[in-house]
């Protein structure tokens, strides 16, 4: 089934007609109903006053709902107050921790070096300096970790307490404790004292300059430009190619072949819109896209625009229709008669899952396969991000987006950083402000800091319909007025998850197996949300596990799957390439981007949208 795309305005014209991507209004459905739909039933003129008040408050709190915070604390405190058994348990734990600390302190005073009774978490890098093994710093560290251990016990599950509130109170306590960690203060941090002695205090002067520079950028809300040594299109995102289609929502890039022959089926990559696409095209040595082109594939990739306030009404349906579906139309015209391997990363994978299910329902057979890289289709176990979402929190964010038209990426990046605050906030602050170390950019950190925005309507639909209400796997997500089902997808699926992903936990990603019946490969690789995906051949210390579930096979729980599959050394990329080739139809002559008469090159890759601040 091939669909002719809407004609490009004049090929090579720098800009598409204003509003092209939103010309067709979204279908009114459970998935695309605007966030204000419920309030319209009581459209009172004073409703705007409520939203304006909440929006102003949201700016003061960084988007965190005070009601959600108060609800968590009050729920925890009231349940603990009526649980004398838990109170006695906590008294006993405090006594045991105090006794353990006393014994450890006495041993150190007597010149012994016993094992430290309290150990930091796996992601806690604050205590790596050897000075933390010596008194008095070792004693201060152990006192802090003992306190942290007690509060972890105090905020653990309690009969009758909502699990989310237990997790929230524990999270907030950890944030408060981190502010008073001995690692944060020069007088109690041996690494800072040593650096100050060696440099004669120069580290503190450099740190003060770093602090002043950061404060200036935050207060002025200035966007730090990409460093020249990581220039986009020259050092990063430099895989040769052409923009062959542009609308008001996305650019479609076709990459230049490097082999005389390519696989018949082209590959379409759908990145997340929450960040720019070039996480998959970083430096040449770790570029996923460059590697895939080198394996003999015709590769297309979406580059989403960075929306502003004028795009507030863009919907999730717009991203599906004018993003994925429009790209398929263009690819089918450029490469006629060939099905497409579609690959979605992170939220791009979630959107691709929606699109693939809708295509299956409509008997649209243009897909050869579907790959989901760290992409969730069920959000019941979406990890620590669930700490930030409930009805109160989503409504609070909606009011903030209602006033400004979008959610700015820094407002969301703070939530991601808070999940690993001991490393991403406090350790960085110590290095930068007390040790005087500059933030040395890498290709990944440049990408992380190259922030984007999310349109208000689309992000509200994602937070409420997809994340909070979990409509995709619950059978309540509609496209064009019809509820879709993932089990309708019949093409082969390849699902990639990463072992230490705190954004898309691998057990949550694995649940794709629970809601689909088609032939499926599941691969679990070492690393986190980004680092695990960027696992180029030759990357030291990498391993992965992979398993195959034939169509119609019985479901196996993730723990059983893990026990049955041994790790294999190396990168997972070649494993996926072999799977693609097995689901292809052979080689054809290479295709040159921009050579199609109806789709000449608009401009060179990486295009224009990648440079938008």
PLY file of the C-alpha trace (Angstrom):
ply
format ascii 1.0
element vertex 613
property float x
property float y
property float z
element edge 612
property int vertex1
property int vertex2
end_header
0.00 0.00 0.00
1.69 3.18 -1.20
0.39 6.63 -0.50
1.47 9.68 -2.44
2.56 12.42 -0.01
1.25 15.93 -0.04
3.26 17.90 -2.63
6.22 19.80 -1.22
5.68 23.58 -1.78
8.59 24.23 -4.18
11.39 21.76 -3.69
14.40 23.43 -2.23
12.33 26.20 -0.63
13.75 26.81 2.84
10.44 26.91 4.70
7.23 24.94 4.43
3.94 26.88 4.43
3.03 28.12 7.87
0.78 25.68 9.68
1.23 22.84 7.19
1.69 20.30 9.94
-1.44 21.42 11.78
-3.72 22.12 8.84
-5.76 19.01 9.56
-7.38 19.23 12.99
-6.89 16.23 15.26
-9.71 13.73 15.54
-11.67 14.05 18.76
-10.92 10.79 20.52
-9.88 9.55 23.95
-6.24 9.87 22.92
-6.43 13.31 21.40
-8.98 15.17 23.47
-7.45 18.44 24.66
-6.52 18.69 28.34
-9.13 21.38 28.81
-11.98 19.15 27.59
-13.34 18.42 31.07
-13.18 22.06 32.10
-15.13 23.16 29.02
-18.19 21.46 30.48
-18.18 24.17 33.17
-16.71 26.97 31.05
-16.94 29.68 33.69
-15.01 32.90 33.06
-13.28 32.57 36.45
-11.63 29.27 35.42
-8.84 31.22 33.74
-8.10 32.89 37.09
-7.53 29.48 38.67
-5.18 28.42 35.91
-3.26 31.69 35.99
-2.78 31.37 39.75
-1.56 27.79 39.45
0.72 28.74 36.56
2.39 31.47 38.62
2.82 29.08 41.53
4.27 26.43 39.21
7.02 28.79 38.12
7.98 29.35 41.76
8.07 25.63 42.57
9.76 24.51 39.34
6.60 22.66 38.26
6.25 20.61 41.47
2.72 20.52 42.84
2.59 21.57 46.54
-0.60 19.57 46.94
1.13 16.39 45.76
3.95 17.01 48.27
1.56 17.68 51.15
-0.58 14.67 50.24
2.43 12.35 50.33
3.72 13.64 53.68
0.32 13.65 55.37
-0.54 10.16 54.10
2.78 8.82 55.42
2.61 10.65 58.76
-0.98 9.62 59.52
-0.32 5.95 58.75
2.89 5.92 60.77
1.10 7.61 63.70
-1.41 4.75 63.91
1.24 2.00 63.64
2.86 1.52 67.09
4.53 -1.66 65.88
6.37 0.18 63.10
7.29 2.93 65.57
8.87 0.37 67.90
10.65 -1.18 64.92
12.12 2.22 64.00
13.21 2.84 67.60
15.00 -0.51 67.59
16.62 0.30 64.23
17.84 3.65 65.55
19.34 1.92 68.58
20.98 -0.74 66.40
22.44 1.89 64.05
23.72 3.91 67.01
25.32 0.81 68.52
26.94 -0.09 65.20
28.30 3.42 64.80
29.61 3.40 68.37
31.47 0.13 67.83
32.91 1.37 64.55
34.02 4.67 66.12
35.67 2.91 69.06
37.54 0.56 66.74
38.87 3.48 64.70
39.95 5.32 67.86
41.91 2.22 68.91
43.74 2.22 65.59
41.85 -0.61 63.93
40.44 -0.43 60.40
37.19 -2.44 60.43
34.90 -2.74 57.43
32.52 0.17 57.13
29.08 -1.04 58.28
27.08 1.28 56.00
27.77 1.38 52.27
26.63 3.98 49.72
24.35 3.18 46.79
25.61 1.94 43.45
25.19 5.36 41.80
26.59 7.36 44.71
30.06 8.57 43.62
30.57 11.11 46.40
32.73 8.85 48.55
35.32 7.53 46.11
38.23 9.63 47.36
40.53 7.63 49.63
40.24 10.30 52.32
36.76 8.99 53.19
38.41 5.84 54.56
40.29 7.81 57.24
39.08 9.46 60.44
37.40 11.80 61.07
35.94 11.81 57.54
35.06 8.10 57.67
33.06 8.72 60.88
31.12 11.61 59.32
30.39 9.55 56.25
29.13 6.62 58.33
26.92 8.90 60.44
25.34 10.27 57.27
24.80 6.82 55.74
23.36 5.50 59.02
20.86 8.35 59.08
20.00 7.67 55.46
19.50 3.99 56.27
17.07 4.83 59.09
14.99 7.14 56.93
14.87 4.55 54.16
13.32 2.18 56.69
10.98 4.86 58.04
9.57 5.65 54.58
9.32 2.06 53.36
5.99 0.40 52.65
3.48 0.58 55.47
0.15 -1.22 55.60
-2.56 1.06 54.21
-0.08 3.65 52.85
-0.30 4.24 49.13
2.84 2.85 47.52
3.42 6.00 45.48
3.31 8.14 48.61
5.76 5.85 50.38
8.14 6.20 47.43
7.60 9.96 47.31
8.33 10.55 50.97
11.45 8.41 50.71
12.53 10.34 47.64
11.95 13.73 49.29
13.81 12.67 52.44
16.78 11.61 50.31
16.72 15.02 48.61
16.72 16.78 52.01
19.49 14.57 53.41
21.63 15.17 50.33
21.64 18.90 51.09
23.45 18.27 54.40
25.81 15.54 53.24
29.36 16.04 54.59
30.55 15.67 51.00
28.97 19.05 50.18
31.05 21.20 52.54
34.73 22.11 52.20
35.52 21.61 55.89
34.20 18.04 55.92
35.24 16.82 52.47
38.82 15.47 52.36
39.06 15.83 48.59
38.24 19.56 48.74
40.72 20.11 51.59
43.46 18.29 49.69
42.81 20.23 46.48
42.80 23.53 48.37
46.13 22.69 50.00
47.73 21.70 46.69
46.48 24.70 44.68
46.75 27.27 47.45
43.02 27.99 47.22
42.93 28.50 43.45
40.24 25.83 43.18
37.87 27.93 45.31
38.46 31.01 43.17
37.81 29.02 40.00
34.73 27.50 41.62
33.37 30.93 42.52
33.80 32.01 38.88
31.98 28.88 37.72
29.16 29.56 40.18
28.81 33.16 39.01
28.71 32.04 35.37
26.05 29.39 36.05
23.97 31.84 38.09
24.09 34.39 35.30
22.86 31.88 32.73
20.09 30.64 35.01
18.82 34.11 35.96
18.98 35.32 32.35
17.54 32.00 31.12
20.26 31.92 28.48
20.78 28.84 26.35
24.41 27.75 26.20
25.43 27.34 22.55
26.98 24.13 21.26
30.79 24.41 21.69
32.71 24.99 18.47
34.72 21.81 18.97
31.39 19.91 18.76
29.82 21.90 15.91
26.63 20.31 14.58
26.98 19.11 11.04
30.77 19.14 11.26
31.75 17.11 14.33
28.39 15.84 15.59
25.45 14.88 13.37
27.87 14.84 10.45
26.78 11.68 8.60
26.37 12.85 4.96
22.83 13.08 3.68
20.08 15.35 2.43
16.85 16.73 3.83
14.30 15.42 1.32
11.12 16.66 3.00
10.22 19.37 5.45
6.92 20.37 6.99
6.10 22.54 9.97
6.70 19.64 12.37
9.68 17.66 11.10
12.44 17.27 8.55
13.05 13.91 6.89
16.74 13.17 6.30
17.90 10.55 3.79
21.52 9.53 4.32
24.02 9.01 1.50
25.04 5.38 0.87
28.65 4.24 1.31
28.18 0.84 -0.34
27.43 0.05 -3.97
24.51 -2.15 -2.96
22.00 -1.71 -0.14
19.30 -3.83 1.43
16.03 -3.48 -0.44
14.02 -2.36 2.59
14.87 1.14 3.83
15.07 1.96 7.55
13.08 4.80 9.13
14.36 6.02 12.52
11.85 7.79 14.77
13.68 9.59 17.60
12.05 11.00 20.72
10.78 14.57 20.43
11.88 15.31 23.98
15.47 15.79 22.77
17.13 16.33 19.39
17.66 13.35 17.15
21.44 13.40 17.01
21.90 11.20 20.08
21.79 8.56 17.32
24.31 10.44 15.17
26.94 11.70 17.59
30.65 11.47 16.85
31.55 9.35 13.80
33.00 6.60 15.99
29.78 6.05 17.98
27.12 7.19 15.51
24.35 4.59 15.28
23.14 6.08 12.00
26.61 6.18 10.38
27.21 2.56 11.40
23.85 1.46 9.97
24.55 3.21 6.66
27.89 1.39 6.60
26.05 -1.95 6.90
24.37 -1.28 3.56
21.01 0.24 4.47
19.07 3.16 3.04
18.50 5.15 6.22
15.92 7.87 6.81
15.59 9.76 10.09
13.10 12.28 11.45
14.42 15.53 12.88
11.65 17.11 14.96
11.38 20.87 15.13
11.86 22.65 18.46
8.34 24.04 19.01
7.51 27.42 20.48
4.42 29.01 21.98
2.85 29.28 18.52
2.78 25.45 18.36
0.90 25.01 21.64
-2.02 23.21 19.93
0.08 20.52 18.24
-1.26 17.17 19.39
0.05 13.65 19.75
-2.02 12.80 16.70
-0.21 15.52 14.75
3.10 13.88 15.61
1.82 10.54 14.39
0.12 11.82 11.26
2.49 14.56 10.13
5.56 12.82 11.52
5.63 9.04 11.10
2.84 8.67 8.54
4.04 11.59 6.41
7.57 10.15 6.47
6.27 6.76 5.31
4.41 8.45 2.46
7.60 10.18 1.32
9.74 7.05 1.68
7.20 4.98 -0.28
7.40 7.51 -3.10
11.20 7.63 -3.10
11.59 3.84 -2.71
8.44 2.50 -4.41
7.33 -1.06 -3.87
9.42 -1.64 -0.74
8.27 -2.08 2.81
10.03 -0.17 5.59
11.91 -1.26 8.71
10.73 1.25 11.35
12.87 1.91 14.44
11.65 4.07 17.34
13.81 5.27 20.23
12.42 6.18 23.68
9.20 8.19 23.20
9.67 7.73 19.47
9.25 4.01 20.13
6.02 4.63 22.02
4.69 6.72 19.13
5.84 4.08 16.63
3.99 1.41 18.60
0.81 3.50 18.36
1.35 4.05 14.63
2.09 0.38 13.94
-1.05 -0.76 15.80
-3.18 1.80 13.93
-1.67 0.69 10.60
-2.39 -2.96 11.42
-5.99 -2.12 12.23
-6.32 -0.21 8.93
-4.66 -3.11 7.03
-1.83 -0.79 6.02
0.99 -3.25 5.30
3.85 -0.87 4.54
6.00 -1.95 7.50
8.50 -4.80 7.16
9.37 -4.81 10.87
9.24 -2.70 14.02
12.15 -2.04 16.40
11.63 -0.39 19.79
14.79 0.87 21.49
14.13 1.66 25.18
10.55 2.38 24.15
7.67 1.55 26.49
4.11 0.66 25.50
2.96 0.05 29.08
3.61 2.55 31.87
2.33 0.75 34.96
5.94 0.11 36.01
7.60 3.12 34.42
10.19 3.47 37.16
11.10 6.48 39.24
9.48 8.93 36.86
6.15 7.81 38.34
7.20 9.68 41.49
6.46 12.92 39.66
3.08 12.05 38.20
-0.41 11.92 39.62
-3.60 13.81 38.84
-2.57 16.83 40.90
0.90 16.98 39.37
-0.33 16.61 35.78
-2.95 19.33 36.29
-0.27 21.57 37.75
1.99 21.06 34.72
-0.96 21.61 32.39
-1.63 24.98 33.98
2.00 25.96 33.56
1.98 24.89 29.90
-1.38 26.62 29.41
0.23 29.97 30.17
3.47 29.57 28.19
2.36 27.23 25.40
4.99 24.54 26.02
7.01 22.71 28.62
10.59 23.87 28.50
13.18 21.09 28.57
15.05 22.48 31.64
11.78 22.19 33.59
11.78 18.46 32.84
15.53 17.90 33.03
15.42 18.87 36.71
13.16 15.89 37.35
15.59 13.52 35.60
18.53 14.98 37.52
16.70 14.71 40.86
16.34 10.94 40.41
20.13 10.66 40.59
20.71 13.83 42.61
23.70 12.48 44.54
25.61 12.17 41.25
23.97 14.51 38.75
23.47 17.47 41.13
25.63 17.31 44.24
28.73 15.57 42.90
28.75 17.92 39.93
28.35 20.94 42.20
31.29 19.83 44.36
33.49 19.24 41.32
32.57 22.53 39.69
32.28 24.94 42.65
34.71 23.55 45.24
37.24 21.57 43.24
37.23 24.22 40.51
36.93 21.68 37.71
35.30 22.89 34.49
32.55 20.90 32.82
34.55 19.25 30.06
32.07 18.69 27.25
31.63 15.35 25.53
29.43 14.52 22.59
26.79 13.10 24.95
26.81 16.06 27.38
26.59 18.49 24.44
23.47 16.64 23.30
22.01 16.58 26.83
22.43 20.34 27.17
20.98 21.07 23.71
17.48 21.29 25.14
14.11 21.29 23.42
10.51 22.12 24.30
7.27 20.10 24.21
4.01 21.59 22.87
1.44 22.06 25.62
-1.37 20.02 24.10
0.79 17.12 22.94
2.71 16.85 26.21
-0.50 16.96 28.23
-1.93 14.13 26.13
1.24 12.11 26.63
1.40 12.69 30.40
-2.28 12.09 31.00
-3.42 9.58 28.36
-0.26 7.57 27.77
1.68 7.80 31.04
-0.78 8.45 33.86
-3.84 6.59 32.51
-1.79 3.97 30.61
-4.31 3.85 27.78
-2.19 2.06 25.17
-1.92 -1.28 26.96
-5.28 -0.82 28.70
-7.12 -0.86 25.36
-8.39 2.72 25.67
-6.17 4.60 23.21
-7.97 5.65 20.05
-6.64 6.75 16.66
-9.11 8.28 14.19
-11.88 7.49 16.64
-11.07 3.75 16.85
-9.40 2.03 19.79
-6.14 0.35 18.78
-4.64 -2.89 20.07
-0.95 -3.78 20.05
-1.88 -7.43 19.52
-2.98 -6.51 15.99
0.65 -5.93 14.99
1.68 -8.88 12.82
5.13 -7.85 11.57
8.26 -9.02 13.45
9.26 -6.89 16.44
12.73 -6.36 17.91
12.72 -4.83 21.40
15.88 -3.42 23.00
16.12 -2.61 26.71
19.05 -1.55 28.89
19.97 -3.02 32.26
20.29 0.16 34.34
17.69 2.34 32.61
15.88 4.55 35.16
13.74 6.26 32.49
12.44 3.13 30.75
13.21 0.25 33.17
13.92 -2.95 31.29
11.15 -4.92 32.98
8.69 -2.28 31.85
10.06 -2.41 28.28
9.86 -6.21 28.41
6.08 -5.98 28.88
5.82 -5.47 25.11
5.85 -9.28 25.12
2.72 -9.27 27.25
0.65 -7.14 24.87
1.77 -8.49 21.48
1.39 -11.89 19.80
3.72 -11.50 16.82
7.21 -12.88 16.31
9.43 -11.00 18.75
13.09 -10.77 19.71
13.91 -9.20 23.06
17.44 -7.95 23.73
18.78 -6.70 27.06
22.08 -4.82 26.89
24.45 -3.39 29.45
24.19 0.33 30.21
21.62 3.03 30.83
18.97 4.74 28.76
21.42 6.43 26.39
24.71 4.64 27.04
23.20 1.20 26.51
21.82 2.15 23.11
25.15 3.77 22.10
26.99 0.46 22.23
29.08 0.54 19.07
31.22 -2.49 18.12
34.53 -2.33 19.97
33.05 -0.59 23.02
34.88 -2.17 25.97
33.01 -4.07 28.64
29.75 -4.45 26.72
27.48 -7.46 26.77
23.91 -8.32 25.91
21.33 -11.09 26.17
18.88 -11.89 23.40
15.91 -14.22 23.13
13.30 -15.13 20.53
9.58 -15.61 21.08
7.79 -17.14 18.08
4.40 -15.77 17.12
1.69 -17.10 19.40
4.10 -18.52 22.00
3.25 -18.43 25.69
4.38 -15.49 27.80
7.39 -15.80 30.11
7.89 -13.39 32.98
11.02 -11.20 32.90
12.82 -13.02 35.74
12.39 -16.36 33.99
13.60 -14.83 30.74
16.67 -13.36 32.48
17.58 -16.68 34.07
17.26 -18.52 30.75
19.53 -16.23 28.70
23.25 -15.96 29.27
25.09 -12.72 28.46
27.08 -12.49 25.24
30.14 -10.28 25.01
30.19 -7.36 22.60
27.87 -4.84 20.98
24.23 -5.58 20.27
24.27 -3.62 16.99
25.49 -6.54 14.79
22.85 -8.81 16.35
20.14 -6.37 15.30
21.65 -5.99 11.81
21.54 -9.76 11.34
17.89 -9.73 12.35
17.12 -6.94 9.88
18.82 -8.85 7.08
16.90 -12.01 7.96
13.66 -10.05 7.64
14.67 -8.41 4.35
14.50 -9.43 0.71
18.08 -8.99 -0.46
20.27 -6.31 -1.99
19.57 -3.69 -4.66
21.68 -0.86 -6.14
22.37 1.99 -3.75
20.01 4.99 -3.73
21.32 8.53 -3.83
19.38 11.02 -1.67
17.78 13.86 -3.59
17.82 11.99 -6.90
14.05 11.43 -7.03
12.51 14.03 -9.38
9.64 14.78 -7.01
11.89 14.96 -3.94
15.12 16.80 -4.69
17.28 17.80 -1.76
15.93 20.69 0.31
19.35 21.14 1.93
22.26 19.12 3.31
21.94 17.09 6.48
21.54 17.67 9.37
19.03 20.26 8.19
17.65 23.35 9.87
15.54 22.14 12.79
18.53 20.70 14.65
19.94 24.23 15.08
16.82 25.69 16.69
17.34 26.96 20.25
0 1
1 2
2 3
3 4
4 5
5 6
6 7
7 8
8 9
9 10
10 11
11 12
12 13
13 14
14 15
15 16
16 17
17 18
18 19
19 20
20 21
21 22
22 23
23 24
24 25
25 26
26 27
27 28
28 29
29 30
30 31
31 32
32 33
33 34
34 35
35 36
36 37
37 38
38 39
39 40
40 41
41 42
42 43
43 44
44 45
45 46
46 47
47 48
48 49
49 50
50 51
51 52
52 53
53 54
54 55
55 56
56 57
57 58
58 59
59 60
60 61
61 62
62 63
63 64
64 65
65 66
66 67
67 68
68 69
69 70
70 71
71 72
72 73
73 74
74 75
75 76
76 77
77 78
78 79
79 80
80 81
81 82
82 83
83 84
84 85
85 86
86 87
87 88
88 89
89 90
90 91
91 92
92 93
93 94
94 95
95 96
96 97
97 98
98 99
99 100
100 101
101 102
102 103
103 104
104 105
105 106
106 107
107 108
108 109
109 110
110 111
111 112
112 113
113 114
114 115
115 116
116 117
117 118
118 119
119 120
120 121
121 122
122 123
123 124
124 125
125 126
126 127
127 128
128 129
129 130
130 131
131 132
132 133
133 134
134 135
135 136
136 137
137 138
138 139
139 140
140 141
141 142
142 143
143 144
144 145
145 146
146 147
147 148
148 149
149 150
150 151
151 152
152 153
153 154
154 155
155 156
156 157
157 158
158 159
159 160
160 161
161 162
162 163
163 164
164 165
165 166
166 167
167 168
168 169
169 170
170 171
171 172
172 173
173 174
174 175
175 176
176 177
177 178
178 179
179 180
180 181
181 182
182 183
183 184
184 185
185 186
186 187
187 188
188 189
189 190
190 191
191 192
192 193
193 194
194 195
195 196
196 197
197 198
198 199
199 200
200 201
201 202
202 203
203 204
204 205
205 206
206 207
207 208
208 209
209 210
210 211
211 212
212 213
213 214
214 215
215 216
216 217
217 218
218 219
219 220
220 221
221 222
222 223
223 224
224 225
225 226
226 227
227 228
228 229
229 230
230 231
231 232
232 233
233 234
234 235
235 236
236 237
237 238
238 239
239 240
240 241
241 242
242 243
243 244
244 245
245 246
246 247
247 248
248 249
249 250
250 251
251 252
252 253
253 254
254 255
255 256
256 257
257 258
258 259
259 260
260 261
261 262
262 263
263 264
264 265
265 266
266 267
267 268
268 269
269 270
270 271
271 272
272 273
273 274
274 275
275 276
276 277
277 278
278 279
279 280
280 281
281 282
282 283
283 284
284 285
285 286
286 287
287 288
288 289
289 290
290 291
291 292
292 293
293 294
294 295
295 296
296 297
297 298
298 299
299 300
300 301
301 302
302 303
303 304
304 305
305 306
306 307
307 308
308 309
309 310
310 311
311 312
312 313
313 314
314 315
315 316
316 317
317 318
318 319
319 320
320 321
321 322
322 323
323 324
324 325
325 326
326 327
327 328
328 329
329 330
330 331
331 332
332 333
333 334
334 335
335 336
336 337
337 338
338 339
339 340
340 341
341 342
342 343
343 344
344 345
345 346
346 347
347 348
348 349
349 350
350 351
351 352
352 353
353 354
354 355
355 356
356 357
357 358
358 359
359 360
360 361
361 362
362 363
363 364
364 365
365 366
366 367
367 368
368 369
369 370
370 371
371 372
372 373
373 374
374 375
375 376
376 377
377 378
378 379
379 380
380 381
381 382
382 383
383 384
384 385
385 386
386 387
387 388
388 389
389 390
390 391
391 392
392 393
393 394
394 395
395 396
396 397
397 398
398 399
399 400
400 401
401 402
402 403
403 404
404 405
405 406
406 407
407 408
408 409
409 410
410 411
411 412
412 413
413 414
414 415
415 416
416 417
417 418
418 419
419 420
420 421
421 422
422 423
423 424
424 425
425 426
426 427
427 428
428 429
429 430
430 431
431 432
432 433
433 434
434 435
435 436
436 437
437 438
438 439
439 440
440 441
441 442
442 443
443 444
444 445
445 446
446 447
447 448
448 449
449 450
450 451
451 452
452 453
453 454
454 455
455 456
456 457
457 458
458 459
459 460
460 461
461 462
462 463
463 464
464 465
465 466
466 467
467 468
468 469
469 470
470 471
471 472
472 473
473 474
474 475
475 476
476 477
477 478
478 479
479 480
480 481
481 482
482 483
483 484
484 485
485 486
486 487
487 488
488 489
489 490
490 491
491 492
492 493
493 494
494 495
495 496
496 497
497 498
498 499
499 500
500 501
501 502
502 503
503 504
504 505
505 506
506 507
507 508
508 509
509 510
510 511
511 512
512 513
513 514
514 515
515 516
516 517
517 518
518 519
519 520
520 521
521 522
522 523
523 524
524 525
525 526
526 527
527 528
528 529
529 530
530 531
531 532
532 533
533 534
534 535
535 536
536 537
537 538
538 539
539 540
540 541
541 542
542 543
543 544
544 545
545 546
546 547
547 548
548 549
549 550
550 551
551 552
552 553
553 554
554 555
555 556
556 557
557 558
558 559
559 560
560 561
561 562
562 563
563 564
564 565
565 566
566 567
567 568
568 569
569 570
570 571
571 572
572 573
573 574
574 575
575 576
576 577
577 578
578 579
579 580
580 581
581 582
582 583
583 584
584 585
585 586
586 587
587 588
588 589
589 590
590 591
591 592
592 593
593 594
594 595
595 596
596 597
597 598
598 599
599 600
600 601
601 602
602 603
603 604
604 605
605 606
606 607
607 608
608 609
609 610
610 611
611 612
